[in-house]
Amino acid sequence: MTEDDYNPEEEALDIADWLESFDDLLATAGPIRARRVLEELMQRSYNKGVRLPFSANTPYINTIPQNEEPAYPGNGELEWRIRSLIRWNAMAMVVRANRQHQGIGGHISSYASSATLYEVGFNHFFRKGNQGLNRDLLYIQGHVAPGIYARAFLEGRLSERDINHFRLELHKGGGLSSYPHPWLMPNFWEFPTVSMGIGPITAIYQARFMRYLEDRGLKPKDSSKVWAFLGDGETDEPEALGAITLASREKLDNLIFVVNCNLQRLDGPVRGNGKIIQELEAAFRGAGWNVIKVIWGYDWDPLLEKDETGELKRRMNEVVDGQYQKYVVESGAYIRDHFFGASENLKNMVAHLTDDEVRRLRRGGHEPGKIYAAYKQAVEHKGAPTVILAKTIKGYGLGESGEGKNITHQQKKMNEDELREFRNRFGIPVKDEDVMKAPFYKPAPDSPEMIYLKERREALGGSVPARADLAGSLKAPPNSLFEEFYAGTEDREVSTTMAFVRILAKLLKDEAVGKLVVPIVPDEARTFGMEALFRQCGIYSHVGQLYEPVDSASLLYYKEITEGQILEEGITEAGSLSSFIAAGCAYANYGVNTIPFFIFYSMFGFQRVGDFIWAAADSRAKGFLLGATAGRTTLAGEGLQHQDGHSHLLALPVPNLMAYDPAFAFELAIIIKDGIKRMYQDREDIFYYLTLGNENYPQLSMPKGVEEGILKGMYLLKPASEKKATAVLLGSGAILGETLKAQKILEDNYKIATEVWSVTSYKELYKNALDVDRHNLLNGKKEKAFITQNLEKRGQVYVSASDYVKNMALTLAKWVPGSFYVLGTDGFGRSDTREKLRDHFEVDARHIVASTVAGLFADGVVDKKLKDKVFKEMEIDGKRGNPFYR
């Protein structure tokens, strides 16, 4: 048919005929057969060359029609009163805190918009479970913390003194943290969800780790759910949506996202010129999620029933979010004229409503019945994760002080009129003369509200969120497991990466802890020499292996199995670290002492996902982070973006992270053995960062009595050939071999007595030195730092060389008892050989020798003649540019 043949009347008859046929089919055969017929028609149209326009969106209405909503099981009136009290106390908490302490901060609007989303969950869905079983894990949006505290106050978990000390943790008796922080409130908060974006991705990997434990038999299969609450503005963070295909690919029907779509972020609309709910629906549906939209409240249902032509639905879809935000602050007359005034039919739909009733047409996120229906369907859905997109109003209930306005996120204070309006709207029994004080309100213990509140939580197992160490102590492996690494390799050259893989393999075979070890790798297992573990313990896959791998004929083929132990995460350091956090906190979430070992390119650890490492610290995670191919000069040929010279400096600020740069297998073994003991036997809330090298060299045997020094940060590796050393060389990690070469040159060629110390941890030495200085200052003592005790009177000059930026060693300059010279790798990396790279950054044996002699010359120990001789023989060009700038 051509355009000339087009006849609109005939088309209308065809459409009417087909629609009538479909209605008959639906009435006689039901929705399942109707869907199948539609699917066949779509396939037929495709085969005949008719291309239908693709859309991942459904109409801008509620996914669950009113006639399919289940009856609400709770007492709606009591729940409204409880919800109103929590709203008031949450608001009062922030207002009072900012009156007492200007600028202390806090958020009112986020919880005001999402109170119904949380309260329906607290009253009917969120289960505490028993010993990690049938327990729901809650990732609570960080900005709603005051609302969660306000509920805990009514439940009796927090006192009035507690909530009156919101954000005043350092006051006498302590206070409440700003956001969900397990480190600060270890018996209350489960997961840190600020910075934004971290909650969603870690929730996805938490749900997958739950399945991992079940498939491996480390946890019974049960009905536990992971609930992640996030804001629509938060979804702009790449981490928030970056792993959603993993959730559908792994069929994580134990995962529920609840997105509070109040259409506003911190400064203004999330999508002023678009529709964030429709955008998110397309993203999640396209990724394979079950999507439930809760957009309109009950007052809209009669209007939608009258919408036989679909005109109202079209209008709902064409209005952009910025305009919906405008409707919140405008009158009913404005909404009538602007929204419904688009046509006479729409105007007539609301002709029977007053302007006030038009203004009060509610959004679905504030309707408990609509939210309950969505939650119930989400909990019962099988085969895929669910996302609930609930439309709300930011600052709901704040009235003129901020409801729906762009400034609402920053709202911290309310005047008397605004407080009175809030009180009246939610029926809070506070007298007029007391309103300005914004007093907290808690009903009597025998009031209907308090009885109902406690009954609902008791029915669901108790108060949440709540965190506890459910696992108890785990006996560390015996020393015999590590003994082979103390002996060295004689002339056989081995890298510390391969030494680690051997330690890991032995741990995996250990009867006591083997099944608890969780190897995690971001698609680099073969790079790190871990492919032998594919066969030994398998790669985890919930569905097993549905294909024959291309390397199936080889011994070390790619082996995916349901009970696999390795988490091979693909190219995602953020996802891998999310798995590390889940495994490192399994002792609290599931009562299982899993021991994660996450190995990755060191450059892509702290630099790329430092925020997740901070979240691991806040979460009280345990386990080992292994930065492989560590150091600026070890990864030959890779260049600027791949060479790490600063991860240890970035590890310095994380308080509970133990950071080591071992050079030998025996150092590595001692650290891992002690780490397992401290974390899992002694129950310390710490975790480890160990750097590993890919350079092969003979592994020395362990000298006697060095274990304490290895763990404290340094020990004497090789004494001077004479009794008294003139120079002391400090080496670590990848550059310790160059330091040993420099010692030999200094002693053999220039008769300068030199000793070498292995510095395993600059961070441990720095922490100790700070502790000692503080103790001395506050107590009038003159004790000495560990580094000073070791180095005092050992030599005339001290030269440090590492594969890290100079500032790492310079943190210790104050406590080195003599002239201190530091060599390091400041500047960008380069693509070349190790030898050229070490020459470029001036950390090779030649430059260590030259720097030592130059230091001795500066101190008057050697003459200029020897200094010039050394510089000439070592081919040192003192005039070449600083590698920092090259």
N, C-alpha and C positions, 0 to 999 in steps of 0.2 A: 504494500500500500504506500502511495506517495502522499505528500502533504495536500495535494489537490483532492485526493480521495477521502481525506479526513472528515468524519461526520460525528460531531460531539454527541448528538442525540443517540446515534447507534452505539457509541462507546458507553454512554450512560446506561443503556439497556443491557449491554454485555456485562458491565460491572455489577449491575443489580442482579442479573441472572446468576453470576458466579457467587456473589455474596449470599444469595438465598440458598444456593446449593450447599455452600459451606456451612451456613447456619443449620440446615437440615442434617448434614453429616455430623456436626458437633452435637446436636440434640439427640440423634439416634445412636451414634457409635461412640461418643465420648471424646475427650481431649487427646488421648494417646493416639487413637487411630487418625484423628484429624491432623495431628502433627506429622504422622507418617505420610499421609496423603500429600501434605504441603511439601514435605521433603522430596517426595517423588516428583512432584510438579516442578520444583526448583531444579532437580537433576535433569528432568526432561527438557526444560527451557534452556539449560546450559548446553545439553547435547544438540539442540536444534539451533544453537547460535544466538539465543536470546540472552543477553548479558544484563543481569539485574544489578542495579547500583548497590554497592556494599555499604553496610552501616553496622557498626558494633553497638549501636545505641538502640534502646527501647524508648517509647514515649516518656516524656518528662512527668511521669505520674508514679504512684507507688507500685512497686513490683507485686505486692500481695494485695489483691482486691479485698474490699471490706467483707464480702461474703465468704472469704476463705480464712478470715482471721479467727483464731481460737478464742474462746471465752477467757477473759482475764482472771487469773486465779487468786489475785490478792484483794485486799480491802483498799479500794482506790482512794477513799476519803482519808484513811489513816496514813496511807503512803504519801498523799499530797501534803499532809501536815508535817510528816517527818521530813520530807524533801524540802519543805519551806523552812523548817528550823535549821536544817543543814545549810541551806542557802544563806540564811541570816548569819549564822555563826561563822561561816566561811568569809562572808563579806566583812563582818565585824572584826575578824582576826587581822585582816589586812589593813582596814581603816585604823584600828587601834594601834597597830605596830607603827604605822607611818605618822600618827599623831605624836607618839612617844619619841620616835627617832626618825627625823626627817630623812627621806631618801633610802629607807631600809628596803623598800621595794615589796614585791608580791603581786599577785594577779587576782582580780575579781572576775573579769569578764569570761574567761575560758570556762571556769566551772559553772558560771551562771548559764552559759549556753548548753552545757553538757550534763547538768545535774540529773535529768531524766534518764539519759543514757547509762549513767553509773548506777542510779538507784534501782532501776529495773533489774540490773545485773545483781546488785547486792541483795535484793529481796528475793530473787527467784532463780538465779543461775550460778553465781560464783561460789564454788565449793572449796572448802578448806581441805577436805580429804583426810586420810589417815596414813601417816608415815610415807608420804609421797605418792600414795595410790589414790585414784579418782580425785586428784587435786587439780584445780584450775590455776594456771599461772597468769598473773595479771601484769601486763605492761601498761602502766597508767601514764597518761599524758602529763608531762612534768608541770605544766602551768596550772593544773587543777589540784595541786597538792593541798591548798587550804580546804577544799571540799572534802578530801579524804581524811584530813585531820579533824574536820568538824564532825564527820560521821563517827570517827573513833572516839571523839569526846562524848557523844551521846551513848555509845556502847560501853563507856567506862574504861576504855583502854588508855585514854589520855585525860589528864586533869585540867581544870580551868587554868591552873598555873602554867601547864604545858602550852596550851593554845594561846595564852597571854604572852608567851615568849617565842612566838613565831619569828624565825630568822634571828633569834638571839641565843645562839648555841653556847656562846662563851660567857653568858651571864651566870651568876651563882645558881647552881642546881641544874644548869643546862637548859636547852630549848629545842625547838623544832627546826630541822634543816629546810632550806628554801625549796628544794625539789626532792624527788625520790633518790635517796643516796644510801645504799646498803652499808657503805663504810661508816657513815655517821649515825645511822639508826639500824643496826644489824638485826634487830628483832622485829622490825616493822617492814621496811621497804624490801622488795624482792629484786627489783631491777632498776638500774639508772636509765632514765629515758631522756635526759637532757645532757648533751647536745641533741637537737632535733634531728631526726632521721635515723639515729642509732637504734631507737626502740623498734621500729618496724622490721629492719633487716635482722636484728638479733632475735626477734620473736619468730621469724621464719625459720632460722637455723635452730632455734630452741625446739620448735615443733618437729623438725626433722630429726634432731638428736633424741627426742622422746621416742620416735619410731626406731631409731638406731639401737637404743637400749633394749627395746622390746624384741626386735628381730634377733639380737644377740643373746637374749635370755638373761640380761642383767636387770631387767625390770619386768614385772608381770604386765601383760596387755590389759589396759583398762580404758575408761572413758574420759580421761583427763583432756582438758582443752587448754590451748594457749590463746588468751584474749589480748589483742593489741589495740590500744586506743590512741588515735592520732588525729591531728588537725588537718583540714584540707590544705592550708598553707604549707604545712610540714611536708606535703608530698612533692614540693618543689626540690627538696633535698634529694640528690641522686640516690643516696642510700635507701630512701623510703620505698622507692619502686624498683630499685635495681635488681632485686632478687625474686620478684614475684613469680617469674616463670619456674623457678625451682620449686616453689610451693605447689603449683599445679602439676608439674612434671612428676613430683614425688607423691601426688594425690594426698596431700596433707589435710584431710578432713578434720583433723584435730586443731586446726588453726582458724581463728576468726579475727578479722580486722574490723574495727568500728571507727569510721572516719566521721568526725564531727564537722559537718559542712556548714559552718556559720558564714561562709562566703568572704570572711575577712582574715587577712594576715596582720602583721604588726602595724603596718603603715596605712593600709587601705584594702581595697577588694583583692581577693585572690585572683579572680578572672573578671575584672570589671566589664570587659567587652566580650566575654564568653560565658560558658557555663561549666564550672568546675565539676559538678556532679556528672554531667554527660561526658566530660573529658576523662574522668576517673573510671566511669563505667566502661568506656571503650577500652581503656588500658587494661583493666582487670578482666573483662570478658574476653578480650583478645588474648590475654595470657592464660585463659582457661579457668578462671575463678567463677564460682557461683556469686552473682551480684544481686543484692537486695537493696532497692532504693526505698527510703522512707522520706517522702518529700512533703506530703500534704496531710494535715490533721483531719479529724472527723467532720469538721464544719464544711470541708470541701467535698465530701462524699456525695451529698445530695446534688450539688452543682454538677459534678462529673456524671452522675446518673442521668441528668437532663441533657447532657451534651451528646445528643444523637448524631449530630453532624461532625463532631470532632473539633469544632471551632475553639472551644475552651482549651483543649489539649494543645492545639496549634499555637494559641496565644501564650500558654504556659511555656512552650518551647522557644518561642521567638524572643521573649523578654530576656535580656541579659542580666547577669548577676549584679552588676553595678546598679541597675534599676531596681532589682528586688531589694537591695540594701536601702535604696532611697524610700521604698514603700514603708520600711520599718519606722522611719522617723517622720513620715507624713500622716496626714489625717485620712479618715475613711473617705471623705469627699474626693481627695486627691486620687486615692486608689480607684474609686469608682470611675472617675473621669479618665484617668490615664490607662489603667489596666483593662477595666471592663468597657471603657468608652471606645475601644477599638472598633466596635460594631454594635448595632442596635440589639442583635440577638444576645450578645454578652451583657449589655446593659440590662436587658429584661431579666436575665438570670438572677440578678441581685436586686431587682426592683423591690422585692419584699423585705429586704434587709435594711436596717438603719445604717447610717455612716459609721456609728460606733461598732456595730456588728461586722461591717465590712472590714474595719481596721483589725478586729479581733480574730479574723480567719487565721487559724494557727498553722504553723509548720509542723511537719510530722515528727521531728526530733523532740518535740515537747509533749508528745502524746504517749503515755505509758502503754496503752493498748497496742498501738502501732509498733512500738519498740519491742514489746513482748512477742508479738507475732514474728517479727524479724529474727529475734534471738532464738526463739523456739525452732524456726525453720533452719537457722544456721547450725544449731546444735545437732539437729536430726539429719542434716544433709550428709550424704556419703559420696566419697570418691573425689572430692575436690575441696580446696579451702573456700571460705566464704568471706566476702567483704560487704559490710553494711554501710551504705552512704546515707547518713541521716542529716536532713536539712534543719538547721537551727538558727537562732538569732544570737549573735555575740553580745554579751552583756544583758541577756534576757532578764527582765525584772528591774534593771537599774534605772529605767525611765529616762528623764532628762539628763541625768548624770553620765549617760554613756550608752544606752541601749542602741545597738546597731550603728553607732557612729565610728568614724575612723580613729578617734582618739581613745576608744574604749579599752584597747589593750594596755594603755598606759595609766588607766584609771586606778588611783590608789586611795583617794579620799572622797568623802561625800559630806555635803552640808546638811543642816537640820531638816530642810524641806525634802531633800532627796532621801534621807534616812526615813522620814515619816512616810513618804510615798512607798518605799520598799516595804516598810512594816505593814502598811495598810494592804498592799497588794497581796502579801503572803500571810496575812493574819497572824502576825507575831505578837504575843501578849506582853508587850512592853509599853509602859505608861508614857504619856506625852512628855512629862517632865524628865524622863530617863532616856528618851530617844537619842538625844545628842551624845550621850555617853557610849552609844553603841554597845550595850551590855550583852554578854553571852547569855543564852537562854537554854536551860535544860529542864524538861518536865520532871515531875516527881517519879521515882522508880515504879510506883504502882499505877501510873497513868496509862491509858490505852496505847498511846504512842510508844512508850518505852517497853511495855509488855510485848507489843507486836514486833518492834524492832529486834528485840532479843530472841523472840520465838523464830523469826525468819532466819536469823543467823545460826541459831542452834540447829534448825532443820537442815542447814547446808554445811554443818560441821564445825562452825566457829567463825571467829573474826578473821577477815582478810583485808588488806595484804598482811602477811606474816611470814617471817623467815626464821629458820632454825637449822642448826647443824644436825641433820638426821642420820649421818653415816657413822659418826664415832671414829675412833682411832684405827689406823691400818698399820700393821707391822711392816717396817721397811725391809727390803731384800737383804740377805746376809752379805758380809764383806766378800765372801768367796765368789760371788757373781762378778765382782769387779777386779779380782786379783790379776787376771791375765793382762790387764791394761797397765798395771804397775811395772811390768817387767821390761817394757820397751820392745822394739822390733829389730835391734842390732843394725844391720846394714839395709834391711828392707825398708823401702820408702813408702810411707802411708800418710794420707792427709787426715786432719782432725775430723773432717766430714765423714770419711770412711770409718774412722774410729768410733764416731757417734753411731753410725748405722750398725756397727757390730754390737755396741752396747745396747742399742734399741732391740736388736734381734734377740739378744740374750734375755732382756727384760720380758719380751713377748713370750718367751718359752718358760719363764719362771712360774712355778705352780701357784704361788701365792698372789702375785700381782699381774701376771701375764695377761689375763683376760680383761684387766682394768686399764691397760695401756691403750691410748687412743692416738695413733699416728695420723697427723693431718698434714696434707701437702697441697699447694695450689698448682697442680699440673706440672710439677718439676721433679717427680720421683726418680725418673731415669737420670736427670741431670745430677741429682745428689746420690746416685748409686743405690737407690732403694728398691730397684725392680725385683730383687730376690724376695722381697717381702710380699709381692703380689701372690706368689705361689704359697708362701708360708702362711699368710693369714687372710689374703683376699681383700678386694676392694668392695666397700659396702655399696649394695644396691638393693633397695626394698623389693624389687621385682626379680632380682637375680640377673642372669645373662640371657637375653632373648635372641642372641646372634652368635655365630661362630667367629671369634676374633681372628683377624688376619694372621696373627702370630701364634695361632693355636698349636702349631707343630713344634714350637720352641719350648724350652724348659721354663722360661720366665715369661709366659704369655700374660696378656692383660686379662686378669681373672676377676670378674664381678660376681659376687654371691650375696645372698640375702643376709647371711650371718657374717659378712666381711668386716674386718676390723679397721682397715685403712679408710679414712675419709679423703678421697681424692676429689678436691672441690672445683677443679677447673681453674681458669685464670681469674681468680678473685681473692685478693688478699683480705678484702673486707669481709667476704663470706667465710673465708677460712678462719679469720679471727673471731667471727661470730660463733663458729663451731667451737673454737678454743674456749670462749667464754662459757658456752653451754656445758662443755665437758668439764671445765675447771670449776663450775659451780654445781655440778651434779650431786655433790655431797649434801648441799642444802635443798636442792629442788626434788631429788629422787631418793636420797639416802644411799647413794652409790659413789664410792671413792674413785671415780675415773681419773686417770693421769694423762692429760693431753701432752703430746709432743708435736708442736707445730713448727715445721721447718720450711724456710722460705729464703729467697734472695734477701740478704740483709738490707740492701738499698730500698727494697719495697716493703719494709716493715714499718719502722717508726716514721719515715718520711711520708709514706703514703697513707697509713691508717693509724697515726698516732692517737687520734681521738678515741679509737676503739681500744687501744692499749690503756688509755686513761679510764675508759669504761670498765675494762677488765679489773683494773686496780680498785675502782669504786665497788665493783661487784664482789670483791674478795675472792676472785678466781685464783685457782692454784694450777700449776703446771709449768711447762718449759717452752719458751719461745726460742727457736734456734735460727739465728741469722747466718745462713750459709754464704759461701764465697765472700766472706767478710773482709773489710779493709779496702782502702782506695787503690792498692797496687796489686792485688792478687788475681783479679779477674781480667786476665790478659785479653786485649783486643776489643773489649766491650765499650769502653769509653765513658763519656760524661754522665749519662743518665743511669748507668748500671753500677758504678763504683761507689761504695759506701765508705766515707771517711768521717761520719758524724753520728751514726746511730747510738754510739755509747754516750755521746754528749746529750742526745735527745732522751736517753734513758735516765739521765741524772735526776731530773725533777720528779720522777714517779716514786713516791715515798716507799711503797711496799714492793718494789721491783728490785730484785738482786741481779746485778749486771756483771758478767765476767767475760774476759777475753783470753781463754786458755790457748796455750801454744802446743801442748802435748796431751797425749791420750790419758796419761795418769792424772793430769790436772782435771781434765774433763770428767773422768770417772769419779774422782773424789767429790767434785762439785755436784754431780747428779746424785750420787749416793747420799750425800748430806742433804741435798734438796728434798729428796723423797722423804727422808726421815723428818725433816723440819716441817714440811707441809702436811704430810699424811699421818705420821706417827705422833709428832708433837703438836699438830693442829695449828701451826702458825699460819696466819693469813698473809702469805707472801707468794710471789711467783718469780720466775727466773727468765733472764735473757742471756743466752750464751752465743757467742760468735764462733763460727767454724770456718776453717780455711780449706781451699781446694788444692793447695800446693802440697805435693808429695815430698817428704823428707824423712830420714830415720827418726823414729820416736824414741826418745831417751827413756831410760829406766828411772823410776822415782827415787830420788835421794832419801835417805832416812830422816824421819822427823819433820817432814815439810807439810804434813796435812793441815796443821793449824794455819801456817802461813798462806797456803793456797786459798783457804776459805776466808782469811782476813784480808787478803789482797796482795801479799808479796812474800817471797822467800829467797834465800840465797841459793842460786842454782849452781854457780861455778865460782869457787873462790879464786883469788889471785895466786899465781905461782909462788910469789913471795908471801911472807907473813902479813905485811902491811901493804894495802893497795894505795896507789896514788890516785887512781880514777875509779869511779863506780858507774857502771852502765846499767840502766833500767830498760829492759825490753819486755815486750808483751806480744801475744798473738802472732800475727804473720811476720812481724819484724824481729822477733826474738832470735831467729836464725841469723839475721844480719848482725845483731848485737854480739852473738857468739863469734862470728867471723871477725868482727872489729876487735874483740878482746884478743884473739889470736894474733892479729896483725900488730896491735899495740905492744903486746908482750914479746913476740918473736922478732919483729922488725925494729922496734924503737925502745925496747927494754922498759916499757912503762907498765908497772904492775897494775892489773885491772881485775875487778871482780864483776860478775854479772848477776843481777837480781831479776827474777821473773815477776813481773807485775801482772797478776791475774785479774785484779779489779781496782781500777782507779776510783770507782764509786765507793767501794767499801773502805778504802783508805781515807777518802774525803769525809765520809760519814763519821768515821772514828775520830778523825782530827777535829771536826766540828764539835762532836760530843765532848771530847777532852777539853777543848778550849772553853766551852760553855761551863763545864763543871768547874774548871779552874777559876773562871771569872766570878761565878756565883758563890763559890765556897772557899775562895782564897787559897787554892791549891796550886801546885807546880808540877802536876803530872805531865807525862809526855805522850804524844800521839804515837800510834803503832809504827808509822813510817819513820818518825824521829828516833824511836828506840832502836829500830833496825839499822839506820844509816849513820847514826851519830858516831863520829871519829872513825868512819870506815875509809875515808879518802879525802882528797883535796877538792876535786870537782865531781859533779854529778850530771850525767847526760842521759836524758830520757829519749827513747825513739819508739814510735808506734805508728800504726797505719791509720791513725785517726788525727783529727785536727789538734793543733798544739794546745788549744785551750783545755783539752781533756787532762793533760799532765800538768798544765799550769795551775789548775785548781789546787795542787799540792805544794806550790812553790814556797808558801809561807813556812811549811813544816820540814822542808829539806835543809839539813844542817850544813850548808855550804853553797858555793857557787853552783847555780842550777841552769843547765842549758837544755832546751827542749826542741826536738825534731819531730815534725808531724806532716800531715798531708793537707794543708789548707789549699783551697783552690778547686777548680773543676778537674774531673778525671780526663784521661786521654786514652786513645786506642793504640796500644803498643804492647811490647813484651813486658814481663815483670821487671826485668833488668832495667829497661829504659824508663819505666814508670818510677821505679825506686830512685833512679838517678835524677829524674825530673823533679820529684818531690823532696829530694835530698834526705832520704831515710835509709839509703843502702849502707853497707859496711864502710865504704870509702868516706862518706860524709860523717858517719859516726866517729870514725878515727880522726878526721880533720877537726870536727867540732870539739872533741876531747882535748886534742893538743892545743887548739886555739884557746880553749878555756884555761888550760894549764899555763899557757903563755900569759894570758891576761892576769892570772894570779901570781905570776913571777916564778913559777915552778920550773918551766923550761925556757930556753932562750929562743931568740928570733931565728937563729940559724936552723934549729930543729923544726920550728913551725914552718919555715919556708920549704925545707926539705920534704916534710910531710905533704904539704899542699901540692908540691910539684909531683911527687910520686903518686899521690892519690888523684891527680889531674883535677884539682878543684879550681874552678873559675869564680873567684869572689866577686866579679863584676857582672855576672849574668843576672838577669831579672828575677825577682821573687816569684816563685811558682804560684803564689796566691793570686797574682794579677795576670798570669799568662794563660 
